[in-house]
């Protein structure tokens, strides 16, 4: 099953840390998934992620307003696998 992963937000340091955590989670699970960055505010608002950064997995918001830890991301990815 293909899994889509998006990071929503324009705030550099938090988005960078979230991306790093996502990459570590994907590596731990042996998943080779591309990470898409969404910086357009209209698209971000369409997800209802009112406070970036946000993580979207298969078009469902997995978390927003904080940088999810690698372990939190692993749990979310396991649920959709």
PyMOL CGO cylinders between C-alpha atoms (Angstrom):
from pymol import cmd
from pymol.cgo import CYLINDER

trace = [
    CYLINDER, 0.00, 0.00, 0.00, 1.34, 3.43, -0.95, 0.3, 1, 1, 1, 1, 1, 1,
    CYLINDER, 1.34, 3.43, -0.95, 1.40, 5.95, 1.85, 0.3, 1, 1, 1, 1, 1, 1,
    CYLINDER, 1.40, 5.95, 1.85, 1.43, 9.69, 1.20, 0.3, 1, 1, 1, 1, 1, 1,
    CYLINDER, 1.43, 9.69, 1.20, 3.13, 11.98, 3.70, 0.3, 1, 1, 1, 1, 1, 1,
    CYLINDER, 3.13, 11.98, 3.70, 2.87, 15.76, 3.72, 0.3, 1, 1, 1, 1, 1, 1,
    CYLINDER, 2.87, 15.76, 3.72, 4.32, 18.39, 6.00, 0.3, 1, 1, 1, 1, 1, 1,
    CYLINDER, 4.32, 18.39, 6.00, 2.25, 21.55, 6.16, 0.3, 1, 1, 1, 1, 1, 1,
    CYLINDER, 2.25, 21.55, 6.16, 3.77, 24.84, 7.20, 0.3, 1, 1, 1, 1, 1, 1,
    CYLINDER, 3.77, 24.84, 7.20, 6.11, 27.67, 6.45, 0.3, 1, 1, 1, 1, 1, 1,
    CYLINDER, 6.11, 27.67, 6.45, 7.93, 27.98, 9.79, 0.3, 1, 1, 1, 1, 1, 1,
    CYLINDER, 7.93, 27.98, 9.79, 11.39, 26.71, 8.94, 0.3, 1, 1, 1, 1, 1, 1,
    CYLINDER, 11.39, 26.71, 8.94, 12.94, 25.21, 12.07, 0.3, 1, 1, 1, 1, 1, 1,
    CYLINDER, 12.94, 25.21, 12.07, 9.85, 23.34, 13.25, 0.3, 1, 1, 1, 1, 1, 1,
    CYLINDER, 9.85, 23.34, 13.25, 9.09, 22.00, 9.79, 0.3, 1, 1, 1, 1, 1, 1,
    CYLINDER, 9.09, 22.00, 9.79, 12.72, 20.94, 9.38, 0.3, 1, 1, 1, 1, 1, 1,
    CYLINDER, 12.72, 20.94, 9.38, 12.62, 19.05, 12.70, 0.3, 1, 1, 1, 1, 1, 1,
    CYLINDER, 12.62, 19.05, 12.70, 9.31, 17.42, 11.78, 0.3, 1, 1, 1, 1, 1, 1,
    CYLINDER, 9.31, 17.42, 11.78, 10.77, 16.32, 8.44, 0.3, 1, 1, 1, 1, 1, 1,
    CYLINDER, 10.77, 16.32, 8.44, 13.80, 14.84, 10.21, 0.3, 1, 1, 1, 1, 1, 1,
    CYLINDER, 13.80, 14.84, 10.21, 11.52, 12.91, 12.59, 0.3, 1, 1, 1, 1, 1, 1,
    CYLINDER, 11.52, 12.91, 12.59, 9.40, 11.68, 9.66, 0.3, 1, 1, 1, 1, 1, 1,
    CYLINDER, 9.40, 11.68, 9.66, 12.52, 10.50, 7.81, 0.3, 1, 1, 1, 1, 1, 1,
    CYLINDER, 12.52, 10.50, 7.81, 13.70, 8.61, 10.90, 0.3, 1, 1, 1, 1, 1, 1,
    CYLINDER, 13.70, 8.61, 10.90, 10.26, 7.01, 11.34, 0.3, 1, 1, 1, 1, 1, 1,
    CYLINDER, 10.26, 7.01, 11.34, 10.09, 5.97, 7.69, 0.3, 1, 1, 1, 1, 1, 1,
    CYLINDER, 10.09, 5.97, 7.69, 13.59, 4.49, 7.91, 0.3, 1, 1, 1, 1, 1, 1,
    CYLINDER, 13.59, 4.49, 7.91, 12.70, 2.56, 11.07, 0.3, 1, 1, 1, 1, 1, 1,
    CYLINDER, 12.70, 2.56, 11.07, 9.69, 1.06, 9.32, 0.3, 1, 1, 1, 1, 1, 1,
    CYLINDER, 9.69, 1.06, 9.32, 11.60, 0.34, 6.10, 0.3, 1, 1, 1, 1, 1, 1,
    CYLINDER, 11.60, 0.34, 6.10, 9.32, 2.60, 4.08, 0.3, 1, 1, 1, 1, 1, 1,
    CYLINDER, 9.32, 2.60, 4.08, 10.58, 4.45, 1.01, 0.3, 1, 1, 1, 1, 1, 1,
    CYLINDER, 10.58, 4.45, 1.01, 8.01, 7.24, 0.92, 0.3, 1, 1, 1, 1, 1, 1,
    CYLINDER, 8.01, 7.24, 0.92, 8.46, 10.72, -0.51, 0.3, 1, 1, 1, 1, 1, 1,
    CYLINDER, 8.46, 10.72, -0.51, 7.67, 13.63, 1.78, 0.3, 1, 1, 1, 1, 1, 1,
    CYLINDER, 7.67, 13.63, 1.78, 5.74, 16.48, 0.19, 0.3, 1, 1, 1, 1, 1, 1,
    CYLINDER, 5.74, 16.48, 0.19, 5.99, 19.99, 1.62, 0.3, 1, 1, 1, 1, 1, 1,
    CYLINDER, 5.99, 19.99, 1.62, 2.90, 22.18, 1.45, 0.3, 1, 1, 1, 1, 1, 1,
    CYLINDER, 2.90, 22.18, 1.45, 3.57, 25.86, 2.10, 0.3, 1, 1, 1, 1, 1, 1,
    CYLINDER, 3.57, 25.86, 2.10, 0.54, 27.41, 0.40, 0.3, 1, 1, 1, 1, 1, 1,
    CYLINDER, 0.54, 27.41, 0.40, -1.68, 28.84, 3.14, 0.3, 1, 1, 1, 1, 1, 1,
    CYLINDER, -1.68, 28.84, 3.14, -4.89, 28.09, 1.23, 0.3, 1, 1, 1, 1, 1, 1,
    CYLINDER, -4.89, 28.09, 1.23, -3.95, 24.41, 0.97, 0.3, 1, 1, 1, 1, 1, 1,
    CYLINDER, -3.95, 24.41, 0.97, -2.89, 24.29, 4.62, 0.3, 1, 1, 1, 1, 1, 1,
    CYLINDER, -2.89, 24.29, 4.62, -6.20, 25.82, 5.72, 0.3, 1, 1, 1, 1, 1, 1,
    CYLINDER, -6.20, 25.82, 5.72, -8.08, 23.27, 3.58, 0.3, 1, 1, 1, 1, 1, 1,
    CYLINDER, -8.08, 23.27, 3.58, -6.74, 20.54, 5.88, 0.3, 1, 1, 1, 1, 1, 1,
    CYLINDER, -6.74, 20.54, 5.88, -7.97, 22.43, 8.94, 0.3, 1, 1, 1, 1, 1, 1,
    CYLINDER, -7.97, 22.43, 8.94, -4.45, 22.56, 10.33, 0.3, 1, 1, 1, 1, 1, 1,
    CYLINDER, -4.45, 22.56, 10.33, -4.81, 25.97, 11.92, 0.3, 1, 1, 1, 1, 1, 1,
    CYLINDER, -4.81, 25.97, 11.92, -1.44, 25.91, 13.64, 0.3, 1, 1, 1, 1, 1, 1,
    CYLINDER, -1.44, 25.91, 13.64, 1.59, 24.59, 11.75, 0.3, 1, 1, 1, 1, 1, 1,
    CYLINDER, 1.59, 24.59, 11.75, 3.61, 22.54, 11.55, 0.3, 1, 1, 1, 1, 1, 1,
    CYLINDER, 3.61, 22.54, 11.55, 1.24, 19.75, 10.63, 0.3, 1, 1, 1, 1, 1, 1,
    CYLINDER, 1.24, 19.75, 10.63, 1.72, 16.18, 9.49, 0.3, 1, 1, 1, 1, 1, 1,
    CYLINDER, 1.72, 16.18, 9.49, -0.70, 14.66, 7.00, 0.3, 1, 1, 1, 1, 1, 1,
    CYLINDER, -0.70, 14.66, 7.00, -0.68, 10.93, 6.28, 0.3, 1, 1, 1, 1, 1, 1,
    CYLINDER, -0.68, 10.93, 6.28, -2.91, 9.69, 3.45, 0.3, 1, 1, 1, 1, 1, 1,
    CYLINDER, -2.91, 9.69, 3.45, -4.78, 13.02, 3.45, 0.3, 1, 1, 1, 1, 1, 1,
    CYLINDER, -4.78, 13.02, 3.45, -5.64, 12.74, 7.17, 0.3, 1, 1, 1, 1, 1, 1,
    CYLINDER, -5.64, 12.74, 7.17, -4.13, 15.20, 9.64, 0.3, 1, 1, 1, 1, 1, 1,
    CYLINDER, -4.13, 15.20, 9.64, -2.04, 13.15, 12.07, 0.3, 1, 1, 1, 1, 1, 1,
    CYLINDER, -2.04, 13.15, 12.07, -1.07, 16.11, 14.21, 0.3, 1, 1, 1, 1, 1, 1,
    CYLINDER, -1.07, 16.11, 14.21, -0.59, 19.85, 14.15, 0.3, 1, 1, 1, 1, 1, 1,
    CYLINDER, -0.59, 19.85, 14.15, 0.66, 22.69, 16.28, 0.3, 1, 1, 1, 1, 1, 1,
    CYLINDER, 0.66, 22.69, 16.28, 3.75, 20.84, 17.48, 0.3, 1, 1, 1, 1, 1, 1,
    CYLINDER, 3.75, 20.84, 17.48, 6.63, 18.76, 16.21, 0.3, 1, 1, 1, 1, 1, 1,
    CYLINDER, 6.63, 18.76, 16.21, 5.58, 15.13, 16.55, 0.3, 1, 1, 1, 1, 1, 1,
    CYLINDER, 5.58, 15.13, 16.55, 8.26, 12.80, 17.87, 0.3, 1, 1, 1, 1, 1, 1,
    CYLINDER, 8.26, 12.80, 17.87, 9.63, 9.93, 15.80, 0.3, 1, 1, 1, 1, 1, 1,
    CYLINDER, 9.63, 9.93, 15.80, 7.74, 7.46, 18.01, 0.3, 1, 1, 1, 1, 1, 1,
    CYLINDER, 7.74, 7.46, 18.01, 4.44, 9.32, 17.53, 0.3, 1, 1, 1, 1, 1, 1,
    CYLINDER, 4.44, 9.32, 17.53, 4.98, 9.29, 13.77, 0.3, 1, 1, 1, 1, 1, 1,
    CYLINDER, 4.98, 9.29, 13.77, 5.84, 5.57, 13.79, 0.3, 1, 1, 1, 1, 1, 1,
    CYLINDER, 5.84, 5.57, 13.79, 2.55, 4.85, 15.59, 0.3, 1, 1, 1, 1, 1, 1,
    CYLINDER, 2.55, 4.85, 15.59, 0.61, 6.90, 13.04, 0.3, 1, 1, 1, 1, 1, 1,
    CYLINDER, 0.61, 6.90, 13.04, 2.32, 5.21, 10.10, 0.3, 1, 1, 1, 1, 1, 1,
    CYLINDER, 2.32, 5.21, 10.10, 1.68, 1.73, 11.53, 0.3, 1, 1, 1, 1, 1, 1,
    CYLINDER, 1.68, 1.73, 11.53, -2.03, 2.52, 11.74, 0.3, 1, 1, 1, 1, 1, 1,
    CYLINDER, -2.03, 2.52, 11.74, -2.23, 3.16, 7.99, 0.3, 1, 1, 1, 1, 1, 1,
    CYLINDER, -2.23, 3.16, 7.99, 0.07, 0.37, 6.81, 0.3, 1, 1, 1, 1, 1, 1,
]
cmd.load_cgo(trace, "trace")
